Amino acid sequence: MSRQIASRAAQAALLLILVSLATFSLVRLAPGDPGVFLYGTSASAEDIALFRARWGLDAPIHIQYLRWVTNAAGGDMGRSYQDGRPVLAVVAERIPASLLLAGTALLFATALGVGLGIFAAGHRFSGWDRAITLLATLCYSAPAFWLGIALILVFSVRLGWLPSGGIRTLVGTSDAGDLLRHLALPAAALALRDVGRFARITRSSMLEVLAQDYLRTAAAKGLRSRTIALRHTFPNALLPVITLLGMSIPGLLSGAVIIETVFGWPGMGRLAIESAIQRNYPVIMGEVLIVATLALIGSLLADIAYAVADPRLARSERE
Amino acid sequence: MERKLIAPTILVLAVALFTACAPQAAPRPNAIVYGTTFQPNTLNPITAPDIVSRSAIEMIFSGLVSANEKSELRPALAESWESSADGKQWTFKLRHGVKWHDGQDFTADDVKFTYDTVIDPKSKPTVAKADYAGLQKVEVVDPFTVRFYLSQPNAAFLSLLVLGIAPKHLLQSQDLATTPFNRQPVGTGPFMFDSWVQGESLTLKRNPDYFGEKPKVDKIVWKIVPDSNVLALQAGNGEVDVAPVFNPKDAAALQSSGKLALHETLEGNTQISLQLKNPLFQDVRVRHALAYAIDTRSLIDNIMAGAAVPATSDLLPTSWAYNPDVPTYGYDPAKARVLLADAGWKPGTDGILTKDGKRFSISLMTDAGHKVREQVILAVRQYWAEIGIEVKAATQERNSFIFDKVLKGDFDAVLLQSSVQIDPDLSRRFHTNSIRNGQNFLNYSNPRLDALLDQALATSDQQTRKQAYSEAQRILAEDLPQISLFYPKTQYAFNAQIQGIKPSPTNLFWNAELWEWK
């Protein structure tokens, strides 16, 4: 197990270097210029040149990359062109909002999705099953911005129950309840899509396991169908769900770009869009690298969880 | 049976929980929330050339002068000024007793520091240095008198002094690009910095010691609402008190509730710039034909839902130098065809005009994502196709469009919106000297226009200037390096209970200290 983790860590370091190289090339090969964002159509060649000189953009591109790597290795990810703050601070202040939104959504999506999936598998081909499958497919295929706007129209505009955007009431009192009210719609919009994914994958995985002989034996022994589903089937159907969870972890931080934009949620997804529009190269690099690191950690955690959920994997590793 | 009720019960409880948290109706705080899709880059007046940053900055900082909704300049930190007979020296008497938001005294040293920093090539980035190129030095005569020395007379100079004055005691020996001051500014304006959460909001609070009329509201909050559809919903819903209306078709719906009032101001000329290096456009008859072929009225009615005014030049009709009496080109495709035929263009076998074996085929581009401009280029493609011109219409992401196409002059025709300046000087876009630094990306050069523009800058007599600009506008409308289409109306929806809002074409907040709840 520990040997596996060590080799995965080495792979991760190599991957991060490749990611940084790929991102740097992609971002810098893209047309446009950070100075244009400030000066617009009335930019003079001189102003653009001065801007580039200030941020070292006039050096050859490979030198710029080497400078960036050297600094990043020492923990200095550079500074935002926008206001000159360190990139780490710029990115870090966005993390809590994204974590809260995506975490809440993931929690709801897992609980609801897995529950619905188990239920649907237990009532295979019934009306319930078909209804859940239809709902799951609808949720999964509805475009995020459409779902977001639809929720706003119903719950903010029509019913007036919940605020349509932002993370808190800007003028007046802002407490935990206020935060919850602001969280409700974006979290719901984000969760609904994943409910579909989790329900679909749990259902099909459950069905696969249900076809096994030992479950027929359990039923023949006279166990209650609920016991069979929860104690004997579900744990064995868990692996694909864990994989899906592991894959969702980087999404916790990379942010939900579209939902954050629709709901004006100040998270990482918004930051990604803002810095891409501004050509704020250091911030784009910093954000990608942090998210990549988390993706690697997420898949590592999923591997460990695999081993725990399926003792056969851990044993084969020991042998 | 009861098991079936579990899920609905949880759902009801969850909804009840969220709604129970709704705050009780409290008295309205004395604050105004402005909803916007944009946020400032920085709050340092020296480093912010962009209009979004500047409209926030102008509430926190005062300049020597300030502009009102008619772009007229009024005293601000300067009480009075005079220029020398040759127009090369400007002397400003400063207001006494003005305090920075941190309590320090404002003096002439701050003025000198601000402008020295702007013109110093070593300090970067700053506001456009090209604008201040004629400023040679700034001299402190006494703590409340300051003198500016120009290399040549410049009538537009005063309008550049709206630039916010920054505090020397906080900014000297700081790196402009990275100083924390960029996010925690200290100015002399009617509002003080309170907080700024990136991507969420900017909050300014009342400055009780403001030297002018004291602000009437306690706070002005910018709420960042990135999606313009949601912003319109929030304006209708009362979640924001003031908001720009991006889709002219939303305006009527917003107004019908009776809770919102609308205010309109004109935006910059939406125009088609032609690349004059391209031989296709060098014949003026061709440029005239292109203009005659476009039905501007129909663009305004159908795409702008009527929320625009036909345009004749880059100057707005509200400017003192505006000339309404210039040649215009009403929709007349027949005349366009005649002009093109006169210029030697004959329809080829495929219906596209040809001359000397060359087809009249051009590209027409604009920035992607701007709904109005996207629709306009499609309409114009149609109009020009009707007179036998093949048009490839395309859009490109705004940043790369401006950098790689517009500023490099790498285009045939581009649809742009000209920026609005306080001073009517047109040199930046049309003077031959501006070709060199890329600002005159049309590559338009007309010695007669150059002479007029130079002459207008060299005098401080407004009547003489007005005559020169009238003539300049006539020459441009006749020569037609760009085809002016319309001035869109910026519409602001605001809570009808707010009074005092009077947007200028360059800044909604120029009189924010006078805004108040009824």
Interface residues (C-beta under 8 A of the other chain):
Chain A: A30 P31 G32 D33 G35 V36 F37 L38 Y39 G40 T41 S42 A43 S44 A45 E46 D47 I48 L50 F51 A53 R54 W55 R79 Q82 D83 G84 R85 V90 E93 R94 F145 I149 I152 L153 S156 V157 G160 W161 L162 P163 S164 G165 G166 I167 T169 L170 V171 G172 T173 G177 D178 L180 R181 A184 T261 V262 F263 G264 P266 G267 R270 L271 I273 E274 I277 Q278 R279
Chain B: V15 L17 F18 T19 A20 C21 A22 P23 A26 P29 A31 V33 N41 T42 A48 P49 D50 I51 P121 K124 P125 T126 A128 K129 A130 D175 A177 T178 T179 N182 R183 V197 Q198 G199 E200 S201 T203 K219 V221 K223 I224 V225 P226 D227 N229 V230 L233 Q234 G236 N237 E239 E397 R398 N399 S400 I402 F403 D404 V406 L407 L416 S419 R428 R436 N437 G438 Q439
